[in-house]
Amino acid sequence: MTFDTIVVGLGAMGSAAAWQLAKRGVRVLGIDRYAPPHPHGSHCGESRITRKAIGEGDAYVPLALRSYEIWREIESACGEKLLEMNGGLWISSPKRQAEVHVTDFFNRTVAAARRFGIAHEVLDAADMRRRHPQFAVRDDESGYFEPDAGFLRPEACVSAQLALARGLGAQLRMNEGVRGIGQVDGSVVVETDRGSYRASGAIVCAGAGLPGLVPELAPKLTISRQVQFWFEAEGHDDMPVWIWELQDRSHAIYGFPSRDGIVKIATESFTREIGAEEMYTSLVAPFVRGVRPGCVKTIPCLYTATAGFTFLIDRHPAMDRVIVASPCSGHGFKHSAAIGEALARWVVEDATPEVLQPFSLPRSPG
């Protein structure tokens, strides 16, 4: 069978792209070395924070807003709850020792909310103590509350989009490893451990597998293993999602409301991996009340990051019929539905959508 587009990697970005392409009548082949959803990449762990005001930059806000609409569309199509808007609280202070992805994340988030008319409140320490006594905030700490923030169920999101893609005729090959991608006579050839496939074009959404498939980009990427932790907790059922830029720690921490008495709390550590005991004693117990010692489980998540935690979405540096849609530097899932839609438009219209242009590779003059 001849394909129009091959999607390599069927996690967050790949599942969204495969479905959006199939919706547009594109003959799609999707390939993944595992069987998504799976715990070997970047979309595992039961929950992902989603937010509308994006402190990492204004270019991300349209993607976040559009993704909210698409998640609801997917929910209607599959009959499953994917997006929970339980509110989000970000905590910071001038004395913070950690920042989330970019300098001045907190104030940039507030500015984005004002610029795009996103509902929010700025809270002082007394406000936060009254609303959420679980947080041991200090007098000089401030909060940003966004009522429409919340969390996504990533495994369910990936499964739903793959099912929708398959229902529209997409061919999906699971547990099939891609060995190489080439371009010959105006076509893309994808070699796997089971055979060879040809198409008019391809989208590579390989995440941590990207350096092996597109070695030209390897120097721009850093891959790290980030561990997510689950603890028993009391009084966390009605909590918002939260992010906290701590004052006397070199980490930010983030968490979710509890489910069946179990709460997920994590951090981002790019110098060394943090164990469960250190996570609790150093980063949970001094700041978050009601969480019991003793980790219930851990799940690793792979970050594939660029300098400055920006996205990388552009044509392959050496093959003009291949689009690279990875990595997303640890904060991409919330945007993945809209990115998949934009990638499909790119393929159909043969022009880079404006919403993706900020994430292009730098070009040399001339």
C-alpha positions as CSV (number, residue, x, y, z in Angstrom):
1,M,0.0,0.0,0.0
2,T,1.2,3.5,-0.8
3,F,1.0,6.1,1.9
4,D,0.8,9.9,1.8
5,T,2.5,10.4,5.2
6,I,4.3,8.2,7.7
7,V,4.2,9.3,11.3
8,V,7.2,8.0,13.3
9,G,6.4,7.8,17.0
10,L,2.8,7.6,18.3
11,G,3.0,9.3,21.7
12,A,1.6,12.7,22.5
13,M,2.5,14.5,19.2
14,G,2.4,11.4,16.9
15,S,-1.1,10.2,18.0
16,A,-2.5,13.7,17.5
17,A,-0.9,14.1,14.1
18,A,-2.0,10.7,12.9
19,W,-5.6,11.4,13.9
20,Q,-5.7,14.9,12.4
21,L,-4.2,13.7,9.2
22,A,-6.7,10.8,8.9
23,K,-9.5,13.3,9.5
24,R,-8.3,15.2,6.4
25,G,-8.3,12.1,4.2
26,V,-4.6,11.6,4.3
27,R,-3.4,8.0,3.9
28,V,-1.4,7.6,7.1
29,L,1.0,5.0,8.4
30,G,2.0,5.3,12.0
31,I,4.9,3.4,13.5
32,D,6.1,3.1,17.0
33,R,8.8,0.9,18.6
34,Y,6.4,0.2,21.5
35,A,2.6,0.0,21.8
36,P,1.4,3.5,23.0
37,P,0.4,4.4,25.6
38,H,3.5,3.0,27.3
39,P,5.9,3.8,30.2
40,H,9.0,4.2,28.0
41,G,8.7,7.7,26.8
42,S,7.3,11.1,27.7
43,H,3.5,10.6,28.0
44,C,3.3,8.3,30.9
45,G,2.3,9.0,34.5
46,E,-1.5,9.3,34.7
47,S,-1.7,13.1,34.6
48,R,-0.2,16.2,33.0
49,I,-0.8,19.8,34.1
50,T,-2.6,22.0,31.5
51,R,-2.8,25.8,31.7
52,K,-3.9,28.6,29.5
53,A,-1.5,31.4,30.4
54,I,2.0,30.1,29.4
55,G,4.9,31.7,31.2
56,E,7.3,30.1,28.8
57,G,6.3,32.5,26.1
58,D,3.3,34.1,24.3
59,A,3.8,31.8,21.3
60,Y,2.6,28.8,23.3
61,V,-0.7,30.4,24.4
62,P,-2.6,29.9,21.1
63,L,-1.6,26.3,21.1
64,A,-2.8,25.8,24.7
65,L,-6.2,27.6,24.0
66,R,-6.8,25.6,20.9
67,S,-5.9,22.3,22.6
68,Y,-8.6,22.9,25.2
69,E,-11.1,22.9,22.4
70,I,-9.7,19.8,20.7
71,W,-9.6,17.8,24.0
72,R,-13.4,18.4,24.3
73,E,-13.9,17.4,20.7
74,I,-12.0,14.1,21.4
75,E,-14.1,13.5,24.6
76,S,-17.3,13.9,22.6
77,A,-16.0,11.5,20.0
78,C,-14.7,8.8,22.3
79,G,-17.0,9.2,25.4
80,E,-14.1,9.4,27.8
81,K,-13.1,12.1,30.2
82,L,-9.7,13.5,29.3
83,L,-9.5,17.0,30.7
84,E,-10.2,18.0,34.3
85,M,-10.4,21.7,35.0
86,N,-9.9,21.9,38.7
87,G,-7.9,25.1,38.8
88,G,-4.2,25.7,39.1
89,L,-2.1,27.5,41.7
90,W,1.4,28.7,41.0
91,I,3.5,29.9,44.0
92,S,6.6,32.0,43.9
93,S,8.5,34.8,45.5
94,P,11.4,37.2,44.8
95,K,13.6,34.9,46.9
96,R,12.9,31.8,44.8
97,Q,15.9,29.6,44.1
98,A,14.3,27.7,41.3
99,E,12.3,28.7,38.2
100,V,10.1,26.7,35.9
101,H,11.7,26.4,32.4
102,V,12.3,30.2,31.9
103,T,13.5,33.2,33.9
104,D,10.7,35.0,35.7
105,F,8.1,32.3,34.9
106,F,5.6,33.5,37.5
107,N,5.5,37.1,36.4
108,R,5.5,36.1,32.8
109,T,2.5,33.9,33.5
110,V,0.6,36.8,35.1
111,A,1.5,39.0,32.1
112,A,0.3,36.4,29.6
113,A,-3.0,36.1,31.5
114,R,-3.5,39.8,31.3
115,R,-2.4,40.0,27.7
116,F,-4.7,37.2,26.5
117,G,-7.7,38.0,28.8
118,I,-7.3,34.7,30.7
119,A,-9.3,34.5,34.0
120,H,-7.0,34.6,37.0
121,E,-6.4,35.9,40.5
122,V,-3.1,37.0,42.1
123,L,-3.1,35.9,45.8
124,D,-1.1,36.9,48.8
125,A,0.1,34.4,51.5
126,A,-3.0,34.9,53.6
127,D,-5.3,34.1,50.7
128,M,-3.4,30.9,50.0
129,R,-3.4,29.8,53.6
130,R,-7.1,30.4,53.9
131,R,-7.9,28.5,50.7
132,H,-5.3,25.8,50.8
133,P,-3.8,25.3,54.3
134,Q,-2.0,22.2,52.9
135,F,0.7,24.6,51.6
136,A,3.2,26.0,54.2
137,V,3.7,29.2,52.3
138,R,5.8,32.0,53.7
139,D,4.7,35.6,54.2
140,D,6.6,36.9,51.2
141,E,5.2,34.3,48.7
142,S,2.5,35.1,46.2
143,G,0.1,32.9,44.2
144,Y,-1.3,33.0,40.8
145,F,-4.6,31.1,40.5
146,E,-6.1,30.2,37.1
147,P,-9.6,28.6,37.4
148,D,-9.4,27.0,33.9
149,A,-6.1,25.2,34.6
150,G,-6.2,21.5,35.4
151,F,-4.9,18.2,34.2
152,L,-5.0,15.8,31.3
153,R,-5.0,12.0,31.4
154,P,-2.1,11.4,29.0
155,E,-2.5,7.7,28.4
156,A,-6.2,8.1,27.7
157,C,-5.5,11.0,25.4
158,V,-3.0,9.0,23.3
159,S,-5.3,5.9,23.3
160,A,-8.3,7.9,22.1
161,Q,-6.5,9.7,19.3
162,L,-5.0,6.4,18.0
163,A,-8.4,4.8,18.1
164,L,-9.9,7.7,16.2
165,A,-7.1,7.6,13.7
166,R,-7.5,3.9,13.2
167,G,-11.2,4.3,12.8
168,L,-10.6,6.7,9.9
169,G,-8.3,4.3,8.1
170,A,-4.9,5.0,9.5
171,Q,-2.6,2.0,9.5
172,L,-0.8,1.7,12.8
173,R,2.3,-0.5,13.3
174,M,3.1,-1.1,16.9
175,N,6.2,-2.7,18.4
176,E,8.1,-2.0,15.2
177,G,11.4,-0.1,15.5
178,V,12.5,2.4,13.0
179,R,16.1,2.0,11.9
180,G,16.4,4.9,9.5
181,I,14.7,7.6,7.4
182,G,15.8,8.6,4.0
183,Q,14.6,10.6,1.0
184,V,14.9,9.2,-2.5
185,D,13.5,10.6,-5.7
186,G,11.0,12.9,-4.0
187,S,9.7,10.2,-1.6
188,V,10.5,9.3,2.0
189,V,11.7,5.8,2.8
190,V,11.4,4.6,6.3
191,E,13.3,1.4,7.2
192,T,12.2,-0.6,10.2
193,D,13.1,-3.9,11.8
194,R,10.3,-5.5,9.8
195,G,10.5,-3.9,6.4
196,S,10.6,-0.7,4.3
197,Y,7.8,1.8,3.7
198,R,7.6,4.6,1.2
199,A,5.4,7.8,1.4
200,S,5.3,11.3,0.0
201,G,6.4,12.7,3.4
202,A,6.9,11.9,7.0
203,I,6.6,13.5,10.4
204,V,9.1,12.4,13.1
205,C,7.7,12.6,16.6
206,A,10.2,10.3,18.2
207,G,10.9,12.2,21.5
208,A,14.0,10.7,23.1
209,G,14.5,8.5,20.0
210,L,15.1,11.6,17.9
211,P,18.9,11.8,18.2
212,G,19.2,8.3,16.7
213,L,16.9,9.1,13.8
214,V,18.0,12.7,13.1
215,P,21.6,12.8,14.3
216,E,22.0,16.3,12.8
217,L,19.9,17.5,15.7
218,A,21.6,15.5,18.5
219,P,24.0,18.4,19.6
220,K,20.9,20.6,20.3
221,L,19.3,18.1,22.6
222,T,19.6,16.9,26.2
223,I,17.8,13.8,27.4
224,S,17.1,13.3,31.1
225,R,15.1,10.9,33.1
226,Q,12.6,12.6,35.4
227,V,10.9,10.5,38.1
228,Q,7.3,11.0,39.2
229,F,6.4,10.1,42.8
230,W,3.1,9.0,44.4
231,F,2.4,9.2,48.2
232,E,-0.5,8.6,50.5
233,A,-2.2,11.9,51.5
234,E,-5.1,13.3,53.4
235,G,-7.0,16.5,52.6
236,H,-5.8,16.7,49.0
237,D,-9.0,15.5,47.2
238,D,-10.2,19.0,46.2
239,M,-6.8,20.6,45.6
240,P,-6.0,22.4,42.4
241,V,-3.0,21.4,40.3
242,W,0.0,23.4,41.6
243,I,3.5,24.5,40.8
244,W,5.8,25.9,43.5
245,E,9.1,27.8,42.9
246,L,10.8,27.1,46.2
247,Q,12.9,29.6,48.1
248,D,15.6,27.5,49.7
249,R,15.8,24.6,47.4
250,S,17.2,24.4,43.9
251,H,14.1,22.8,42.6
252,A,10.5,23.7,41.8
253,I,7.9,21.1,42.8
254,Y,4.5,20.4,41.3
255,G,1.5,18.2,42.1
256,F,-2.0,17.1,41.6
257,P,-5.2,16.5,43.6
258,S,-5.3,13.0,45.3
259,R,-7.0,10.1,43.7
260,D,-8.2,7.3,46.1
261,G,-6.0,8.9,48.8
262,I,-2.9,8.9,46.7
263,V,-1.2,12.1,45.5
264,K,1.3,12.6,42.7
265,I,4.1,15.1,43.4
266,A,7.3,15.6,41.3
267,T,10.2,17.9,40.5
268,E,12.5,18.5,37.6
269,S,16.2,17.6,38.3
270,F,18.7,18.0,35.5
271,T,21.9,17.4,37.5
272,R,21.1,14.1,39.2
273,E,18.2,11.8,39.8
274,I,16.4,12.3,43.1
275,G,15.3,9.2,45.1
276,A,11.9,8.8,46.8
277,E,13.2,9.3,50.4
278,E,15.0,12.6,49.4
279,M,12.0,13.7,47.5
280,Y,9.8,13.4,50.6
281,T,12.1,14.6,53.3
282,S,13.6,17.6,51.4
283,L,11.0,18.6,48.9
284,V,7.6,17.5,50.2
285,A,7.4,17.3,54.0
286,P,8.7,20.9,54.7
287,F,6.2,22.4,52.3
288,V,3.1,20.3,51.7
289,R,1.0,19.2,54.7
290,G,-1.0,16.0,54.8
291,V,1.4,13.8,52.7
292,R,2.6,10.7,54.4
293,P,6.1,9.3,54.2
294,G,6.7,6.2,52.2
295,C,6.5,6.4,48.4
296,V,3.7,4.2,46.9
297,K,5.1,4.1,43.4
298,T,7.4,5.9,40.9
299,I,7.2,6.2,37.2
300,P,10.0,7.7,35.1
301,C,9.4,10.2,32.3
302,L,11.9,11.1,29.6
303,Y,12.6,14.7,28.9
304,T,14.1,15.6,25.5
305,A,15.0,19.3,25.9
306,T,16.5,22.1,23.8
307,A,18.5,25.0,25.3
308,G,16.0,27.3,26.9
309,F,13.3,24.6,27.0
310,T,11.9,25.7,23.7
311,F,10.1,23.4,21.2
312,L,11.7,22.2,17.9
313,I,9.2,21.8,15.1
314,D,10.5,22.3,11.6
315,R,11.6,20.5,8.4
316,H,14.4,18.1,8.6
317,P,17.7,19.9,8.1
318,A,18.6,17.6,5.2
319,M,15.3,16.3,3.9
320,D,12.6,18.7,2.8
321,R,9.9,16.1,2.8
322,V,10.4,15.2,6.5
323,I,9.0,17.3,9.3
324,V,10.5,17.0,12.8
325,A,8.0,17.6,15.6
326,S,10.1,17.0,18.7
327,P,11.2,17.6,21.3
328,C,8.9,19.6,23.5
329,S,11.3,20.1,26.4
330,G,9.1,18.6,29.2
331,H,6.1,20.9,28.8
332,G,4.6,19.8,25.5
333,F,1.7,17.5,26.3
334,K,-0.8,20.3,27.0
335,H,-0.1,21.7,23.5
336,S,0.0,18.4,21.7
337,A,-3.6,18.3,20.4
338,A,-3.2,21.7,18.6
339,I,0.3,20.8,17.4
340,G,-1.1,17.7,15.8
341,E,-3.8,19.8,14.1
342,A,-1.2,22.3,12.8
343,L,1.1,19.5,11.6
344,A,-1.8,18.0,9.6
345,R,-2.5,21.5,8.1
346,W,1.2,21.8,7.2
347,V,1.1,18.5,5.3
348,V,-2.2,19.2,3.5
349,E,-1.4,22.9,2.6
350,D,2.4,22.4,2.2
351,A,3.1,25.6,4.2
352,T,4.3,26.1,7.8
353,P,1.3,27.2,9.9
354,E,1.9,30.5,11.6
355,V,1.3,29.0,15.0
356,L,4.4,26.7,14.5
357,Q,6.8,29.2,13.0
358,P,8.3,30.3,16.4
359,F,9.6,26.8,16.8
360,S,11.7,26.6,13.6
361,L,15.3,25.8,13.5
362,P,17.6,28.8,13.2
363,R,18.7,29.4,9.6
364,S,22.1,30.6,8.5
365,P,22.1,33.9,6.5
366,G,22.1,33.4,2.8
